[in-house]
Amino acid sequence: MEPEEMGINPDFLKPYSPKDNEADIYKKWDESGYFNPDVCVEKGVTAPDAPTFSIVLPPPNVTGVLHMGHAAMLAVEDLLVRYHRLTGKRTLWIPGTDSAAIATQSKVEGIIYKEEKKSRHDIGREELLRRVNEFAEESKDTIIGQVRAMGSSLDWSRYAYTLDDKRYRAVMEAFVRMYEAGLIYRGERIVNWDPKGQTTISDDEIVYEERKEKFYYLKYGPFTIGTVRPETKFGDKYVVMHPNDARYKEYEHGQKIELEWINDPITATVIKDEAIDMEFGTGVMTITPWHDATDFDIANRHGLDKEQVIDERGLLLPIAGEFAGQHISKAREAIIEKLRGKGLVEREEEYTHNVATAERTGCVIEPQIKAQWFIAVNKKVKFPDGREMTLKERMREAVEGGEVAIAPDRFNKTYYHWIDNLRDWNISRQIWFGHRVPAWFRGDEVKVQIECPGEGWEQDPDTLDTWFSSGLWTFSTLGWPEETADLKTYHPTSVLETGYDILFFWVARMILMSTFLLGEVPFKNVYLHGLVRDAKGRKMSKSLGNIIDPLDMIGKYGADATRLSLIVGAAPGNDVPLSEDKIRGYKNFANKLWNISRFVLSNTVGVNLAAKAKLSPRDQEILDGFYVVANEVASDIEKFSLYLAAEKAYHYVWDELAAKILEESKPILNGDDEEAKIARQQVLRECLVGSLKTLHPFMPFVTEAVWQRLPSEMKESEFLMIGSWPKVND
């Protein structure tokens, strides 16, 4: 007999091919409209009053390429979305991309300079923005295509971009409201300046690199001070010590001391301040208030002068005398030579310390005092519920009070520590690509509003930190500031899933924005996945040659194998060891499932599912065993123990269904006891259909491929993705 005559799809006669199935299946899913919960309600798949499950995709950088970190994120989120859709919830997963303003503009500026030897100032703001937007649009299609390749069941009809018109309106509204509430202010404060990117960046966009440098002990009058940055010391005219340091009790606060310094003799002033660490170095230090945050705070407490020594390009200013105009990195040794010549270098030693660099450009940060826009985190303000508290207090309360649960909860302590040490958030950037600050100047007058106040007013040239717009993401994607049906239905969102490395500068800022602007938390749960590392636990890098490209793996082994390899063994908050062998193993599992399906179908042709056969105790035991596993998988997913859920679903199919149940069924299926045979056939079909459902969140393509080839009487829905989670007596 031909396969068709036997009631089996002939595709089962050859091995399962991800390459031949995945793109076609995704296209059918997408065209069906079932990624959209509204369509599911309209077509009767989901009840109109069903509970909701909603999640926003952490928007990938439009200029980026899908890496294993993204792939892990997509695997986890799609798993949650597909599971909750199968349980009958109105399930919404919102897609979007991020402008990544600093990185994107920097990349385009680099291209322009390489090809035309021109800077952004040569071509002007309007032309630069035209080119950046063009570049971002082309890149956006690439990253979206890669997200689709992972099988992500996102509602593309609700796609959002951090710089589109709807998000622009939300960002402007948020800024104006926060300004009017007194939370946003403009002031001269010390900020992180990136000399290469020519912009300020937030504390969270700093990458600390361990470096070995010379630590110099210099004679400063009767004192010895230590520094790794002698090039900043030209303006140092205050020497600071702890008021309780017995070594310096003879010196009084405010005392003047004449001493020889780098270029000329100077008059130094003694300052006593409790911020000094008596155990570090000699317990005494000079301060550079313009170029160091701690020194800036000390200067503010005592009303001290602040003098700029280094300009925005990293060049020394006239205060440096003969060294003026030199770059700080080149001037350092020459300055030390001069100090040696004056007998002011006591000794030097090797020193290993962390140096602040800009995440996007890699340039060493040069703190500067600049007029910038800030969000005040320590100012009491009235929240929508009428209570008065600071943003820091509200952010802490959201987690302490249980409104937001972080998994794993060990990160609560890290979250609190970060909030307790949070400084006012610098939200302005000196780049052109991004949401422009809605502030207008005319002489000394300032107006904050969205539209130009009239003739003679000039808009602030700065743009807003990307994290400002990203902080609104859970509700700006749902239509805020409009009171939309989506906002009422799906906010707060159910879960925010992201890597533990951005717990603070995104998760915390979203809580900050949502609690103040909406009066509610942005999400009820935070699930933190770990970083993907190689099989030896090393970070993936070009230099080590150990990068595993998810698109290559999808091409070789399929999206299902790639996804499952990122879930199994990945406890929340723990790094994930990954090797190509691991991914290859799960491709074998996909083919195993395909073969199991062929066996069950070929041995159950013509079974009447409507007429339930009398089950033997062993038949009932098999069914009961399956439903125990299905319930455990569901329970583990609900508790965010996703790796346990994946392992149970996998091991049931491989070790129980294939290795035991099918083997013990063969003599029954080939025997003469028709009643026993029919009963076992029904049991096998029920176990197969149930297994497809429990595996679907983890391996959506192969399970859907089998589903599409099942006889119609075995399935209750057109697509497995809109089926129902297995329950007894389904």
N, C-alpha and C positions, 0 to 999 in steps of 0.2 A: 504493500500500500504506500501511496505517496503521503508525505507529511500532511498535506491539506486534507486528505481523506481521513487521516487519523485525528483531525481536529487540532493539529499543532502547527503553529506558524513556522514556515521553513527556515526563518532566520535563526531558529534555535539549533539548526544543524551545523552552524559554524560558530567559532568563538565570538564572544562579545567584543565589539570594536567601539571604544569610546569615540574615536575620530569620526566614525560613520553615523554616530547617534546624537552626540551632545549638542551640536549647533542646531540640528533640525528640531530636537526636543525643545530647546530654549525658545526657538522661533515660534513654535506652536503654543507654548506657555504664554509668551508675550502677547501673541495675537489673540489669545482667548480672552484677555482682559482680567483674568482671575488674580493677578497680582494686586489689582485694585479692589479694596474691600467693598466699595460701592457696587461694583459689578457683581460681586459675590452675593450681596443682599438682593439686588435687582433680579438675579437669576435663581433665587431661592436656595443658594448654597449655604448661606449664613443667615441666621435669624436676625431681623432688624433690631431686636432688643438684646442681642447676644453681648456678653462682656467683651471688652476691647483688650487688645494687646498692641502696643505701638512702640516703635523704636526709630531713631534717626541714625542714618549712616554717618559716622565721623567722616566729614568730607575730605577725600584725598586731594592732594595738590594737583591742579590742572596740568602742571608741567611735569608731573611725576610719571614714573613707570611702576606698575604693580610689583611689589617685592613680597617676600615671605611674611613680613609683618602685616601688610594689607591682606594677604591671603588668609592668614590666621583669623584676622578680624572678620572677614567676609564669611569664613566657614562657621565661626561661632554664631554670628548674627543670623545667618540664613538658617542654621540649625534651629535656633529659638523661634524664628518666624514660621518656618514650616511646621514645627511641632504645634505651635499655638493655633495655626490655621487648621490643622487636622483635628484639634479639640473643639472646633466650632466657633472660635472667637472671631470678632471683626478685627482682622489683623492688618496693620499698616506698617510698612517699612519704607521710609522716605529717603530717596536718593539725593545726592548733591555733590558738588565739588567746591573746592576752596581756591581762592585767587593766589594764596601764599604770596602776598604782595612783594615782600622784600626779595624773595628768591626769584620770582618771576621777572620783576623789573631788572634785577641784577643780571639775569641770564640774557635778557634782550639787550641791555646796555652793552654787555660783553660782545654780543654779535655785531652790534652797530659799530663799536670801536674797532673790532677786528676787520670788518669789511670796509668801513668808511673813515676810520680814524677820527670819529666825531664823538663828543660827549652828549649827554641829554640836554645840556644847556645850549649846545650848538644847534640842535634840531628843534628845541622848544617843547613845551609841555603837551600841547595838542597833538603834535606829530608823534611824540614818544608814546602817548596813550593809545593812539591809533595802532601803532605797531605792536605794543604789548597786548592789546585786546585781540588783535589778529593772531598773534602767536598763541595766546591762551585758548582761543577758540579751536585752533587746529589740534592743540595738545589735549583738549577736553575730550574730543571724540576718541582719542587713543585710550585714555584711562577708562572711559565708559565701556568701550569694547572689551577691555580686560576684566572689568568688574562682571560683565555679562558672562564671560568665559568661565567664571567660577560657579555659575549657576545661581547667582543672587536673585532672589524673587522680589525685587524692588518694584514699587509702584512708580514706573517711569512717568506717568501722567502728572505726578507731583514733583518732578525734578526741580531742584533749587540750586542756585549758584550764589555764592556769598556777595557777588557784586551785581546781581540782577536788580531790576527796578523794585520788586517787592521787598527784597532784603534791604535795598537802599532806604526805602521809606521806613522800615523798622529801625534801622540804625540811626537815622536822623531823629526819629521820634524818641528813641531811648536816650540819645545824647541830650536833647532839649529838656526832657523830663528830669533827667538826673542833674542837669545844670540848674534848673529852676528849684530843685529840692536842696541845692547847696552841696551835692555830692561831687560834682565836677567843677574844678577850678583851674585857673591858669596861674602858675607861679614859677619863680626861679628856684630850682632845686637841683641837686646833683643827680645826674642820670648816666646811664651806660651809653657811651658814644662809640659807634663803629666807624673808625677813620676810613675804612675801605668802602663800606656801604654808604657812608655819609648820612647816617641816620641814628637816632636813638633806638635802643631795643630794651625789652623788659628783662627783669632778672631771670625769668624762665627761659629766655632765648639765649642764655649764656651756656657755653660748654666749657667746663674746667679741664684743662690739660695739665698733666703732671710734667714739670720741666725742671732741669737742673740749671741753676744759675749761681753766680757769685753773690755771696752775702757780705757786704762791706761794713766794718765797724769804723765809724768816723769820729774824730774829735770835734766836739761842738762846745768850745769854751771848756769849762770844767767837767763836761759830761761826755759820755761815749754813747752814740746813737747807732742803731743798726738799720740797714736798708738794702734792698735789691734794686732800687730805682734812684740812683744818685741824680739822674737827669731831672727829677721833679723837685729837687731841693733848693733851687734858687730863691724861691719865695718863702722858705721856712724861716720865720722869725719868732716862732713860739716854741718853747720846749716844755713838754707836758709830763707830769709824774703823778702817781697816786698820792692823795693827801695823807695816807697812812704808811707810806714807805719810809721807814726809819733811816734809810741810807741818804735821803734827801731832805731830812727835817730842817736843816739849816737854811733851806731856800723857802722863801715866802711867795705866796700867790701874788702875782703882779710885779715881782721884783725884776729889775732891768739888769741885763748882763752884757757887757761889751765883749765881742769875740771876733776872731778872724774867720772869714767864710770863703766860699768858692772864688768869688771875684774881688770882693772888698770887705773891709770890716763892717759888721752890722751890730745893731742893738737888739738883743733877744729878750723876750718877756717870759717869765716863769708862769705856767698855768698848772693848777692842781685840779685833777679830774678823776673820778672813780672809774671811768671807762678803761683806764690803763691797767694792763695785766702786769703785775709786779714780777711774775715768774718768767715772763718772756724777755729774752735778751738782757739788757741792763736795767730794765724797768723804767726807762726814760726814753722819750721819743720826741722828734719834732713833727709838726703836722703840716700837711699840704691841703688846706681846705677845699681848693678848687678841683682837686683831682683824686680825692679819696672820700668815700661815704662816711666812714667813721670820723675822719678829721673834720668833715663838713658839719657833722652833728656836734662835735666838741666846740667848733668855732661858733655855731649858733647859740649854744648854751652860754657862752661867755662873751658874746658880742664882738668876736674877733674879725680882723680884716681877712678878705679872701682875694688872693691874687692869681690870675691865670698865668701859667707857665708854658703850656703846650697848646697849640692851636688845633683846629678840627682835622687837620691833615697829618697830625703827629709831628709837627715842626716846632722847635723852640722859639719862643717870642723874645722881643728885645730885653726882657728882664734877665735873660740868660747871658747878656753881654756878648762876649766874643763868640759864643756858641749859637747865637740867634740865627734862625734859618736852617739849622741842621736838623735832620731827622733824629728823633730820640734814640732809635736803635743804634745809629752810627756814632752819636755824640757820647754815649755812655763811657767808653774806654778813655776818650780824650779828657772827659771831666775827671775821671779817677786819676789820670796821669797828672792833671793840674793839682788835685788835692794831695797827691803824693809829694809833689814838688814843694808844697807848703807845709809838709809834715802832718797832714790832717788825716791820713789813712793809718789807722792803728793796726788792723789786720783784716784778712779776708778768708772766707772758707766756702766750700761747696755747699749749696743749699737746694734741697728738693722741695718744691711747693706747687700749688695749683694756680695756674694762670688763667684768667677769664678771657675767653675768646668768643667771637660772634658765631652763633650756630650756622648762619647762612653763608658768611664770607670767610670764616676762619681767621679773621683779623683779631689781633689783641685789642681788648676793650680799653678805651681811654676815658675814664670818668671825666665829665665836664659839668659845669653849672650852666644850665640853659633855661630859658622861659618855655615851659611846656604845659600841656594839659594833663591833669591828674584826676583820678578817682580817689576821694578821701575814704579810707577804710576804717578810720578810728573816730569818725564824726557821727554823733547820734542823729538819727533821722527817723521820720515817721513812716512806718510800713503800711501797706494797704489795710491790714487788720487793726490799725490805730495804735499799735505798740511802738514805742521809741527805743531804738537800739542802734548799734553800729553794724556796718556790713560784716565785720569780722565776727561779732557776736551772733549774727543771724546765720552765717555760714557754719559756724561751729554747732549751733543749736540744731540745724537741719540734720546733722549726722548723730549728734548726742541724743536727740529726742526721738530718733528712729524714723523720721520722715524719709530719710535716704539710708538704705542699707548697702554697705560696701562689702563685696566678696572678692577676696578673703578679708575678714574683718581685722586681720593684723595690720592692714593699711590705715585703719582709723587713727592709730597713734601718729603715723607719719603725716596724715592729713591735718590733725590738730597742731602738730609741731609747725607745719608750714604756715597755717593760719595765724598762729600766735606770733610768728616772726614776720608777718606780711607788712610791707611798707606800702605807702600810697602808690597806686598803679599808674605809671606813666603811659598814657594811651595815644600820644601824638607821635607821628613818624615823619621824617623829612624826605619822603619819597613822593612820587606823583601818582603811582598806581594804587588805587584804593579809594575808600569813602572819604571825601574831603571834609575836614572839620567844619561844621556849620556855624562858624563864628565870623563876624564882619568887623572891620576896623575903619575908623575915620578919625585920624589924629589919635588922641588919647581915649576916644570913645570905643566901647566894645559892645556889640549886640550878638546874642546867640539865638539864631532862628534859621529856619530852613531856606527861606527865600531872601534875596538881597533886599536890604532895607530901603534902597534908593540910590540916587546918583551920589558919587563921591565915596561910596563904601567899597572896601576891598576885602575879598574873602581870604581867610587864613590859608596860606599855601600848603600847610601840613595835611597829611591824611591820618586816618585812625588805624591803630594797631589792629591787625587781622583778628586777634583774639577778642577784640571788642565785638565785632560782628559775629564771630563764632560763638560767643557767649550767649547770643540770642537764639541759637540754632534750633532748640527744641520747639520754640514757639513762633519764631519768624517763618519757619517752614510750614507752619499750620495757619498762616495768614495774619498773625498779629502785626500791627495794632488793631486790625479789624476784629470784631467779635464773630469769627466765622464758626460754621458748624463743625469744621475739623478741629478747631481750637477747643470747643466745648466737649467734643467727643473723645479726643485722643490725648489731651494734656491734663495732668502730667503724663509724660510718656512712661512706659512700663520699666524700661531698663536702658541704661547707657553702657555700651560695651566698648572698651578701649584698652590700650596698653597701659600698664602701671606707670610707665615713664612719663605719661602726660596727665597723671592724676590731678596735678595742681593747676597748671596753667590752662587747662580746659574745663575739667570737671568742676573745680572750685569756682571758676569764673561763671560757669553756667548757673550754679546755685546762687551766686551773688546776684546775677542779672534777673533771674526768674523770681526769686523771693521778693526783690524790691519792685519790679515792674508788674508782676502778676499776683504777688501775694501767695504764691505756692511754689513748691520745689519743681524743678524741671523733669525729674525722673524719680521713680520709687526705689530703683535698685541700680547699683553700679557693679558691673562685672569686669574685673581687670584680668586680661590675659597676659601671659609672659612674653618675653622676647624669644624669637626663633633663633636657635644657635645650631652649630654643626654637631655631628655625632659625638665629638670630643668636648662639647660644651663651650666651644669658642665662638666669639662673635663673628658673624659672616662679614668678610671684607675682601676687597680686590687684592690687597697685598698678600693675604693668606691663600688666595685662590680657592676659597671654600664656599663661595656664593652659590646657592641653589636657586635658580630662577623659576618661579611658579609657572610661568607661561611655557617654559621648556618642559617642565614636569607634566603639565596638562597635555602638551603635544605628545609626549612619550607614553604616559600612563593614564591620562584622563583626569578630569576635575574631581571625580569621586575619590579616587585614590589619593590625590593631593590633599583634599579636604580631610579625609579620615586620618591621614598621617599627622595632621596638625591638631587633631582633637584627642586621639588616643595618647595617653601619657602626659597630657597637658593639664595639670591641676591649676585652679585659678591662681594667678599671681606668680606662678612658677615658670621659669624659662623652659622652652621646648627643644629637646635634642632632635635633630632631623638629619636623615641621610637618604640618599637616592634608593638604597636597598629597602628602607622602610616604605617608601612610596610604591616601589615595585611590588612589594608584598601585598599591598592593598589592591593593586590592579589584579593580582591573582585571585583575591577575594571576590572582586566584582565578577570575574569570570566564573568563580565557584558558584555564586548566587545564580548566575545565568544557567549553569549546568543543573543546579538543583531544580530550577524552574522547569527546565526541559524534562527532567526525570518525572517530576510530579505530574506535569501535563500529559506526558506520553503514557503514564500509568493510571490516569484517571479520566480517560476519554469517555464521554457519555454519562458521567455521574450526575444523578439528579440531586441537586443541592436542596431542593425544596422539601423532598421527603427525607427526613432525618432517619438514618439507620440506627439500630440499637447498638450502642457503644459498649465495648468490653471494658472491664476495669482499667486495663492498660490504655485503651483509647482515651478514656476519660482522664487518666493520669497524664497522658501526653498533652491534651488540651489544657488541663489545669496548669501544667508546668509552663506552657507557653504564656498563659495570661498572667501568671506570677511574674515572669520576666517582663512582659509588656508594662505591667503596673510599676515594676521597679525602675524600668527605663524612664517612664513618665515622671515618677517621683524624683529621680535623680536630676532630670532636666529642670523640674520645678525648683529644686534646691540649688541649681547652677553647678551640680557635680557632673558636668557634661562629659568629662573623660570617663567616669564610671558608667554613665549611660551608654556611651559608645562601645565600651568594652563588653558590657552585658549583651547588647544587641548583636555585636559581632560574634562573641563566643557562643551565643545560643545557636546562631545559624551554622557556624562552622563545626563546633564541637558536639552540639546536641542534635540539631536537625539533620545535618549531613552525615556526621560520623556514627550516630546511634540510631535515630528514628528511621531514617531512610534504609539503613542496612537491615534493621530488624523487620522492616516492612516488606522487603523483597520476597521472602517466602510466603507471606500472607497474600501479596498481590499476584503471585504465581500459583497460589493454591486453589483448591476446589471449593472452599467454604465461601459461597457468594455473599452471605450476610456479613461475615467478617471482612471480606474484601471491600465491600461497599462502605462499611463503617470506616475502615482505615483510609480509603480513598477520600472520604469526606474530611476526615481528620487532617490528612496531608494537605488538602486544598486550603483548609482553614488556617493551618500553620503557615503555609506559603504566603497567603494573602496577608495574614497578620505580620509576618516577618518583613514583607515589603513595606508595610506601614511603619513599623518600628525603625527600619533602616532608612526610610525616606529622608528624614531631616539631615542625616549624615551623608547619605549617598543618593542624592535626588535623581541623577540621570539614569543609572542602571535600574533603579527600582521603577522609574517611570517607563523605561524601555520595556521591561518585563510586563508592567501593567497594561501597556498599549497592545500587547500581544496575547493577553489573557482572553479566554472566551467571555462573552458579554455577561453570562450568568454568574461569573465569579467576581464581578466588580460592581460597586454601587454608584460609581461616578465616571465621567468622561476622562478625567485626569486623576492620577493618584494624589496630586498636590491638593485637590479639594475633596479628598475622601475623608474618612473619619478614623480617629485613633481607635485601635482595637479594644473592644470591650466584650465581655462574655455575652454570647447570644447575639453577636452582631448580625 
